[in-house]
Amino acid sequence: MATGQSIPGAMTPSSGACVRFRVPPEGELVALAGRDEARAAEGVVDARVYRRPGFVFGPFLRGSDRAGFVLATGSSRDDALAKAGRAADSIRFETEDAAVLQQT
C-alpha cells in the first residue's frame, strides 16, 4: 500500500479498526460468558480472553492486568469503535471477592 499498489482485502483509507481491551472487576474469576458471541459479532476480526476461572484479578495497574480483547473493523473509525464496543460488552466476567473466598 505504501507504494500505491492495491492489496486484496486490505483496509482502505475510508475504513477503520480498533482494539478494545477488557478489564474485569477485582476478585476471583468464577464464570465467563459471551466470548463466542463477541467473536461472531459484525466487524469482529478476533476476540480473546486471557484468563480462566480460578484466576484472581487485582487492581488494574498495567497492560498485563487486562483479561482479553476485541479487534474490530468498520467503514470508519467511529463504526469500528462502535462494533468493538458492542462485542466487548458482550464478554461478561463474574468474579467473587477473593478475600471472602480465602476465609471459607
N, C-alpha and C positions, 0 to 999 in steps of 0.2 A: 504494500500500500504506500510505503514511503516513496517509492519510485514512480507512483502513478498507475501501477498495474492493479487490475481488479483481482480480488481473491474470492472465489466462490464461498458463500456462507459467511464472509467477513462482515463486521458491522460497518454501517455507512455513517458519515458524519452527522446524519439526522437521527441517529439511534442512540440509545444509552444503555448503561449497565451499572449495577451496583451490588455490593455485598452488605447484607445486614447480619450482624452478629447477635447471638442470643446469650443473655446473661440471666440465669435463673436466680430465684431468691436464695438466701443463705439457708443451709441445713443439709440434711442427708437426702439425696435423691431416692425417692421410693417408687415413683412411676413417671413414665414418659409417654406422651401421646402426640399424634399429629405429624410425625416425621414423613410418613408416606403421603399424607395429604399435602404437605408442603412441597414434596418432590413432584407431585402431579399437577401443581398449580400452574396456571398460564404464565409463560415467560420464564419459569424457573429452569435454570441450567443445572443446578446442583443444590442439594440441601443435606447437611450432615450434622450429626450430634456426636460430640467427642466423649461424652461420659455415659456410664451405665448406672443402673440402680445400685445403691450402696456407696456411691461417691459422695463425699461431704464437701459442699461448696462453702467457702468462707467469703469474706468481703471481696468485692471486685476491686483489685488493685493494679492489675496488669493484663496485658492481652492474653496471657496463658490461662487466665481465670475464666475465659469465655467457655460456653458449653456447646457452641455449634455455630453454624452459619447458613445463610441462604444466598445464593448467587442468582440474580435475575437480569434479564434484558427486556428492553421495551422500545417503543417507537421514539422515545425521547428520554431525557434524564428523569423527568418527573414521572413518566409512565413506568420506568424501571424501578424507581423508588417505591411507587405505589404497589407494584406487583411483589417486590421483595418484602415490603412491609406486611402485606396480607398473608403471604406464605409464612413469614417468620412468626406472625401472631398465631398461626395455627399450630405451632410447636409448643406444647404445654409441658411444664415441669412441675411435678408435685414433690414438694420437699417437706420434711419434718424437722423440727428443732433438734439439732444434733445433741445439745446439752441434755434435753429431756430424754432422748434415747439412751444416753450413757447412764442415766440414773436408774433405768429399768432393768 
